[in-house]
Amino acid sequence: MGKATGFLEYDQRDRRYKPAEDRVKHYNEFSVNLKTEELQRQASRCMDCGIPYCHQGCPVNNIIPDWNYLTFKGEYKKALEVLHSTNNFPEFTGRICPAPCQESCTLNLEDIPVTIKTIECATVDRAWENGWVHPEIAEHKTGKTVAIVGSGPAGMACAQQLVRAGHSVTLFEKNARIGGLLRYGIPDFKLEKQLIDRRQVQMEQEGVNIRTNVNIGLDMTVEDLQRDFDSVVLAGGSEAPRDLPVSGREFDGIHYAMDFLTQQNRRVADETIKDAQDILAEGKDVVVIGGGDTGSDCVGTSFRQGAKSVTQLEIMPKPPEREDKLATWPQWPIKLRTSTSHEEGAERDWSITTKAFLEDGGKVSGLQTIRVEWQESDNSGMEMVEVAGSEAEIKADLVLLAMGFIHPTHKGLIEDLEVDLDDRGNVKTDTVTYQTSVDGVFAAGDMRRGQSLVVWAIREGRQCARAVDEYLMGHSELPR
């Protein structure tokens, strides 16, 4: 604990954001960071709560009180070491993680948690600015080879851990650049891509062989992969989107959210867009179906493209403004969350479903909707009931489907390997060995657990790396 009375002496302060009217004009990050003195005061608010619930709230089990203390004392290099001991890429999670650690903070019982995410981000940003982040090159080589398919956060974390253990690691990516969802799904105004690029340089200096524009199962067979490497890790994403099969789905102007987001990220990066049609929101009434983070990203991107209006619809009921602390803490609570994209002018609506799409000359012109209620069903679950007489129409020139993903793409790699799948269509493994039904083939991240958070992907990549190391060497000194 840094300062015994810090949480009593100092009010909670967090990083601010530049005004919405300014930030919607560009795709750069727009947070305004705390000054060093204020950051140290915020770190001093970390209290001696006996049981650090923030540890269990964090999927990578960050040692949060320790680096809070070191930040308060101004020992930033040591804070970085503690931070990196559990998290390969804190600059990613410090920007885009929903921070379940803060929800678990004891001070969150009073709605004033320690600003853990901001302190984390500031610690690693300071390290990069001062040149404290260096490649960690293995002293000895094992002679073992590992192929990792998929270069999102799970694949990147797994590759970095294994190369530091002395293995020869090749990271395969079907796109032109590594990063997976970080690169192509998350907008630059939330995560600028040079953050990924500098980690790529570090990983290459450590010895990771990165091969982009290689689609395993198409450009390279799984037989060749298994022949050339001692083990294989499947670290692709959950890429099959959930569709909305209602009347009019075939009309022009209805697209999956990730197609829309990926195109814009490619524009920002000056990459070639190979799709047959540009998906643009300029001058349009945009409706985003789905209330999660992907939907929020569509909202912010639409405003930056010059949308006339943006409406986000959610089939679930509107969450409460504040959770029942004693019923939920320290677990992740269901409560109303408003993103910076929502603050830029979006209309939001809940408990509403789409019955059909309307058209004008083959192009979408609107949605037919109806209100729904959620009631207990006979099997103790919840069922959706339409509210009679609540039918309405919503104008739309562009509809973006942001309803999540159902499982990884099966065609190609997964089908060719013939690995077992779970009931949801994900690659089946446990969370100890991470090994699939095929000997020497492992899986981690969204391809294994389903659509999830970046921080969960990093955790699984690290844990899978230890499992692979144990498989190859009979033991492992890598952390879980």
C-alpha positions in Angstrom: 0.0 0.0 0.0 1.4 3.4 -1.0 -0.3 5.8 1.4 -2.5 4.6 4.2 -4.9 7.5 3.9 -4.6 8.1 0.2 -8.1 6.9 -0.6 -9.5 9.3 2.1 -7.4 12.3 1.1 -7.7 12.3 -2.7 -10.8 12.2 -4.9 -10.9 9.9 -7.8 -9.5 11.4 -11.0 -9.3 9.8 -14.4 -8.0 10.7 -17.8 -10.2 13.0 -19.8 -11.2 13.1 -23.5 -11.0 15.8 -26.1 -14.3 17.4 -27.1 -16.6 15.3 -29.3 -16.9 18.0 -31.9 -13.1 17.9 -32.4 -12.4 14.2 -32.2 -14.9 13.1 -34.7 -12.9 14.9 -37.4 -10.1 12.4 -37.2 -9.2 8.7 -36.4 -6.5 9.4 -33.8 -6.7 8.6 -30.1 -8.1 11.4 -28.1 -7.5 10.8 -24.4 -5.9 13.5 -22.3 -3.6 11.8 -19.8 -3.1 12.7 -16.2 0.1 14.6 -15.2 2.7 12.7 -13.2 1.8 14.2 -9.9 -1.9 13.4 -10.3 -1.1 9.9 -11.4 1.0 9.3 -8.3 -1.9 10.6 -6.1 -4.3 8.2 -7.9 -2.0 5.3 -7.3 -1.8 6.2 -3.6 -5.5 5.6 -3.4 -4.9 1.8 -3.6 -5.9 0.8 -0.1 -4.8 -2.1 2.1 -8.0 -4.0 1.6 -6.7 -7.3 2.9 -7.9 -9.3 -0.1 -7.0 -7.7 -3.4 -10.2 -8.6 -5.3 -8.8 -6.7 -8.3 -6.5 -9.8 -8.9 -9.4 -12.1 -9.4 -11.2 -9.5 -11.5 -8.4 -9.4 -13.9 -8.2 -12.3 -16.4 -4.3 -12.1 -16.5 -4.2 -11.7 -12.7 -2.3 -8.5 -12.8 -0.4 -7.8 -9.6 -2.2 -4.4 -9.3 -1.5 -3.3 -5.7 2.2 -3.8 -6.3 2.5 -1.6 -9.4 0.2 1.0 -7.8 2.6 1.2 -4.9 5.6 1.5 -7.2 3.9 4.2 -9.3 3.1 6.1 -6.1 6.8 5.9 -5.1 7.9 7.0 -8.5 9.7 3.7 -9.2 8.3 3.4 -12.8 10.8 0.9 -14.1 10.0 -1.5 -11.3 6.3 -0.9 -11.9 6.8 -1.9 -15.5 8.5 -5.1 -14.5 5.6 -6.1 -12.3 3.1 -5.2 -15.0 5.0 -7.2 -17.7 5.3 -10.2 -15.4 1.6 -11.0 -16.1 0.7 -9.1 -19.3 2.8 -9.0 -22.5 0.9 -6.0 -23.9 -0.4 -3.6 -21.2 -0.7 -0.8 -23.8 -3.4 -2.8 -25.5 -5.4 -3.6 -22.3 -4.7 -0.1 -20.9 -6.7 1.3 -23.8 -9.4 -1.2 -24.8 -10.0 -3.5 -21.8 -13.4 -2.9 -20.0 -11.4 -3.1 -16.8 -13.1 -5.8 -14.7 -10.3 -5.1 -12.2 -11.8 -1.7 -11.4 -15.3 -3.2 -10.9 -13.7 -5.6 -8.4 -11.9 -2.8 -6.5 -13.0 -2.5 -2.9 -13.5 1.3 -3.4 -16.0 0.5 -6.1 -18.4 -0.3 -3.3 -18.6 3.5 -3.2 -18.4 4.0 -7.0 -14.9 5.5 -6.7 -12.5 2.7 -7.7 -8.8 3.2 -8.1 -8.3 4.2 -11.8 -6.3 1.0 -12.5 -6.6 1.0 -16.2 -5.3 4.6 -16.5 -2.3 3.8 -14.3 -1.5 0.7 -16.3 -1.6 2.6 -19.6 0.5 5.5 -18.3 3.1 3.0 -16.9 3.7 1.3 -20.2 3.5 4.4 -22.3 6.1 6.1 -20.1 8.3 3.0 -20.5 8.1 3.2 -24.3 8.8 6.9 -24.3 11.9 6.4 -22.2 13.2 3.4 -24.1 12.8 0.9 -21.3 11.1 -1.8 -23.4 13.7 -4.1 -24.9 13.6 -7.5 -26.6 14.1 -10.4 -24.2 16.2 -12.8 -26.1 16.5 -16.4 -24.9 20.0 -17.5 -23.8 19.6 -21.0 -25.1 17.7 -22.6 -28.0 15.7 -25.8 -27.6 15.8 -26.9 -31.2 12.0 -27.3 -31.1 9.7 -25.6 -33.7 6.3 -24.1 -33.1 3.8 -22.8 -35.7 1.2 -20.3 -34.4 -1.7 -19.7 -36.8 -3.4 -16.4 -36.1 -1.6 -13.2 -35.0 -4.2 -11.6 -32.7 -3.5 -10.9 -29.1 -3.6 -14.7 -28.2 -1.2 -15.6 -31.0 1.1 -12.7 -30.3 1.3 -13.5 -26.5 1.8 -17.2 -27.2 4.5 -16.5 -29.7 6.4 -14.1 -27.5 6.3 -16.5 -24.5 7.5 -19.5 -26.5 10.3 -17.6 -28.3 11.6 -16.4 -24.9 11.6 -20.0 -23.7 14.1 -20.8 -26.5 11.8 -22.3 -29.2 11.9 -21.4 -32.9 8.5 -19.8 -33.4 6.8 -18.9 -36.7 3.7 -16.8 -36.5 1.3 -17.1 -39.5 -1.2 -14.4 -40.5 -3.6 -14.5 -43.4 -3.8 -10.7 -43.7 -1.1 -8.2 -44.7 -0.2 -7.2 -41.2 -0.3 -8.8 -37.8 -2.7 -8.0 -34.9 -5.9 -9.7 -35.9 -8.9 -7.9 -34.3 -6.6 -5.4 -32.8 -5.5 -4.4 -36.2 -8.6 -4.7 -38.3 -11.5 -4.7 -36.0 -10.8 -2.0 -33.4 -10.9 1.6 -34.7 -7.7 3.6 -34.6 -9.4 6.2 -32.4 -9.4 3.6 -29.7 -6.0 1.9 -30.5 -3.5 3.4 -32.9 -1.8 0.8 -34.9 1.8 1.9 -34.4 1.4 0.3 -30.9 1.1 -3.1 -32.6 3.9 -2.3 -35.0 6.5 -1.6 -32.3 5.5 -4.9 -30.5 6.1 -6.6 -33.8 9.6 -5.2 -34.0 10.3 -6.4 -30.5 9.0 -9.9 -31.2 11.1 -10.1 -34.4 14.2 -9.0 -32.5 13.4 -11.8 -30.0 13.4 -14.3 -32.9 9.8 -14.7 -33.9 9.5 -15.4 -37.6 6.4 -13.6 -38.9 4.8 -14.7 -42.1 1.9 -12.6 -43.3 -0.4 -13.1 -46.3 -0.4 -16.9 -45.6 -3.8 -18.5 -45.2 -3.2 -22.0 -43.7 -5.5 -24.4 -45.5 -5.3 -22.4 -48.7 -1.8 -21.1 -49.2 -0.2 -23.9 -47.2 -1.7 -27.2 -46.3 -2.2 -28.5 -42.7 -0.1 -31.6 -43.7 2.9 -29.3 -44.5 2.3 -27.4 -41.3 2.3 -30.6 -39.1 5.3 -32.0 -41.0 7.5 -28.9 -40.7 6.7 -28.1 -37.0 6.9 -30.0 -33.7 3.7 -28.4 -32.5 0.9 -26.2 -33.8 -1.2 -23.5 -32.0 -4.5 -22.4 -33.4 -5.0 -18.8 -32.3 -7.4 -17.5 -34.9 -10.5 -15.5 -34.0 -14.2 -16.2 -33.8 -15.0 -14.9 -37.2 -18.4 -16.3 -38.2 -20.8 -13.4 -37.5 -24.4 -13.8 -36.2 -26.8 -13.0 -38.9 -30.4 -11.5 -38.8 -32.4 -13.7 -41.2 -35.5 -11.6 -41.6 -37.4 -10.5 -44.6 -35.4 -8.1 -46.7 -32.0 -9.2 -45.5 -30.8 -9.3 -49.1 -31.3 -5.6 -49.7 -28.2 -3.5 -50.6 -26.9 -1.4 -47.6 -27.1 -4.2 -45.0 -23.7 -5.3 -43.8 -21.9 -7.1 -41.1 -20.2 -4.7 -38.6 -16.8 -6.2 -39.0 -16.8 -5.7 -42.8 -17.5 -2.0 -42.2 -14.9 -1.6 -39.5 -12.2 -3.5 -41.3 -12.6 -1.4 -44.4 -12.2 1.8 -42.5 -9.1 0.5 -40.7 -7.6 -0.4 -44.0 -8.3 3.1 -45.3 -6.5 4.7 -42.4 -3.6 2.4 -42.9 -3.5 3.0 -46.7 -4.1 -0.7 -47.4 -5.9 -1.9 -50.5 -9.6 -2.7 -50.0 -10.4 -5.7 -52.0 -14.1 -5.8 -51.3 -16.5 -5.3 -54.2 -18.3 -2.5 -52.5 -17.2 0.4 -50.3 -19.3 0.5 -47.1 -19.5 4.2 -46.1 -21.8 6.1 -43.7 -21.3 9.6 -45.2 -24.7 11.5 -45.4 -26.7 8.4 -44.3 -29.1 7.5 -41.6 -27.2 4.6 -40.0 -28.8 2.0 -37.8 -26.5 -0.3 -35.8 -28.2 -3.5 -34.5 -26.4 -4.8 -31.4 -25.5 -3.0 -28.2 -22.0 -4.3 -27.5 -18.5 -2.9 -28.1 -18.5 -3.7 -31.8 -21.7 -1.8 -32.2 -20.2 1.1 -30.3 -17.2 1.1 -32.6 -19.6 1.3 -35.6 -21.2 4.3 -34.0 -17.9 6.2 -33.6 -16.7 5.2 -37.1 -20.0 6.3 -38.6 -19.8 9.8 -37.1 -16.2 10.1 -38.4 -17.4 9.2 -41.9 -20.0 12.0 -41.7 -23.2 10.1 -41.0 -26.4 12.1 -40.9 -27.7 10.2 -37.9 -26.8 7.1 -36.0 -29.2 4.9 -34.0 -28.1 1.8 -32.0 -30.7 -0.9 -31.2 -30.4 -3.6 -28.5 -32.8 -6.5 -28.1 -32.1 -6.8 -24.4 -33.7 -4.5 -21.7 -32.0 -1.3 -20.8 -29.6 -2.0 -17.9 -29.9 -0.1 -14.6 -27.9 3.1 -14.2 -26.2 1.6 -11.1 -25.8 -2.0 -10.1 -26.9 -3.5 -6.8 -23.4 -3.5 -5.2 -24.1 -6.0 -2.5 -25.6 -8.5 -5.0 -22.8 -8.3 -7.6 -19.6 -6.9 -6.2 -16.8 -8.0 -6.8 -18.2 -9.7 -9.9 -18.7 -8.0 -13.2 -22.0 -6.1 -13.0 -24.7 -5.5 -15.5 -25.3 -1.8 -15.7 -25.7 0.9 -18.3 -22.4 1.7 -19.9 -22.0 4.8 -22.2 -18.9 4.8 -24.5 -17.2 7.8 -25.9 -18.8 7.0 -29.2 -22.2 7.1 -27.7 -21.4 10.6 -26.3 -20.7 11.8 -29.9 -24.4 11.9 -30.6 -26.0 8.4 -31.0 -29.6 7.6 -30.3 -29.9 4.3 -28.3 -32.9 2.1 -27.8 -33.5 -1.1 -25.9 -36.0 -4.0 -25.9 -36.6 -3.7 -29.6 -36.2 -6.3 -32.4 -36.3 -6.1 -36.2 -39.1 -7.9 -37.9 -38.2 -6.9 -41.5 -36.2 -4.5 -43.7 -37.8 -2.0 -46.0 -36.4 -1.1 -49.4 -36.5 1.5 -52.1 -35.2 0.3 -55.5 -33.5 -2.7 -54.0 -31.7 -0.6 -51.4 -32.5 -0.7 -47.7 -34.6 2.3 -46.6 -35.7 1.4 -43.1 -36.6 -1.2 -40.5 -39.9 -2.6 -39.3 -39.5 -3.0 -35.5 -41.5 -4.1 -32.5 -41.0 -3.8 -28.8 -40.3 -6.9 -26.7 -40.5 -7.9 -23.1 -38.5 -10.6 -21.3 -40.4 -13.0 -19.1 -39.6 -16.1 -17.2 -40.2 -19.3 -19.2 -41.4 -22.7 -18.0 -37.8 -24.0 -17.8 -36.7 -21.2 -15.4 -35.0 -19.3 -18.3 -36.1 -16.1 -20.0 -38.1 -15.8 -23.2 -38.8 -12.9 -25.5 -42.4 -11.8 -25.9 -43.5 -9.2 -28.5 -45.5 -6.3 -27.3 -48.7 -6.0 -29.3 -49.3 -2.7 -30.9 -45.7 -1.5 -30.5 -44.8 -1.8 -34.2 -42.8 1.0 -35.7 -40.6 2.0 -38.6 -37.1 3.4 -38.4 -35.4 5.2 -41.4 -32.1 3.7 -42.5 -29.8 4.0 -45.5 -27.1 1.8 -43.9 -27.7 -1.0 -41.5 -24.8 -2.6 -39.6 -25.2 -6.0 -37.9 -23.2 -6.0 -34.7 -24.8 -9.0 -32.9 -21.6 -10.9 -32.1 -20.0 -14.0 -33.5 -21.0 -17.6 -33.2 -17.8 -19.6 -33.7 -14.6 -19.6 -35.8 -14.7 -20.2 -39.5 -14.6 -24.0 -40.0 -13.8 -24.2 -43.7 -10.2 -24.7 -44.4 -7.9 -25.0 -41.4 -10.2 -26.5 -38.8 -12.0 -28.9 -41.2 -8.6 -30.0 -42.7 -7.2 -30.7 -39.2 -10.3 -32.6 -38.2 -10.1 -31.3 -34.6 -13.1 -31.9 -32.3 -15.4 -29.0 -31.7 -17.5 -28.1 -28.6 -21.3 -27.7 -28.6 -20.9 -24.1 -29.8 -18.6 -24.9 -32.7 -15.4 -23.7 -31.1 -12.2 -25.8 -31.1 -12.4 -28.1 -28.1 -9.7 -28.1 -25.5 -9.4 -27.8 -21.7 -7.7 -24.9 -19.9 -4.8 -26.9 -18.5 -3.2 -28.7 -21.5 -4.9 -26.5 -24.2 -4.4 -29.5 -26.5 -7.0 -30.4 -29.1 -8.1 -33.9 -30.1 -5.1 -34.0 -32.5 -1.7 -34.7 -30.9 0.6 -31.8 -30.9 -2.1 -29.3 -32.0 -3.2 -26.7 -29.4 -5.8 -23.9 -29.4 -6.2 -20.6 -27.5 -8.1 -17.4 -27.6 -11.5 -16.8 -29.3 -11.1 -19.8 -31.6 -11.2 -21.9 -28.4 -13.3 -20.0 -25.9 -15.6 -18.0 -28.3 -15.9 -14.3 -28.7 -14.3 -12.6 -25.7 -12.0 -9.8 -24.5 -8.5 -9.0 -25.6 -7.3 -9.5 -22.0 -8.8 -13.1 -22.1 -6.9 -13.7 -25.3 -3.6 -12.6 -23.8 -4.2 -14.8 -20.8 -5.0 -17.9 -22.9 -2.0 -17.2 -25.2 0.3 -17.2 -22.2 -1.2 -20.3 -20.6 -1.2 -22.1 -23.9 2.5 -21.2 -24.3 3.3 -22.9 -21.0 1.3 -26.0 -22.1 3.2 -26.2 -25.4 6.5 -25.8 -23.6 5.6 -28.6 -21.2 4.6 -30.8 -24.2 7.8 -30.2 -26.0 10.2 -30.3 -23.1 8.5 -32.3 -20.3 8.5 -29.3 -18.0 8.2 -25.5 -18.2 9.4 -22.4 -16.3 6.9 -20.2 -18.1 4.3 -18.6 -15.8 0.6 -19.4 -16.2 
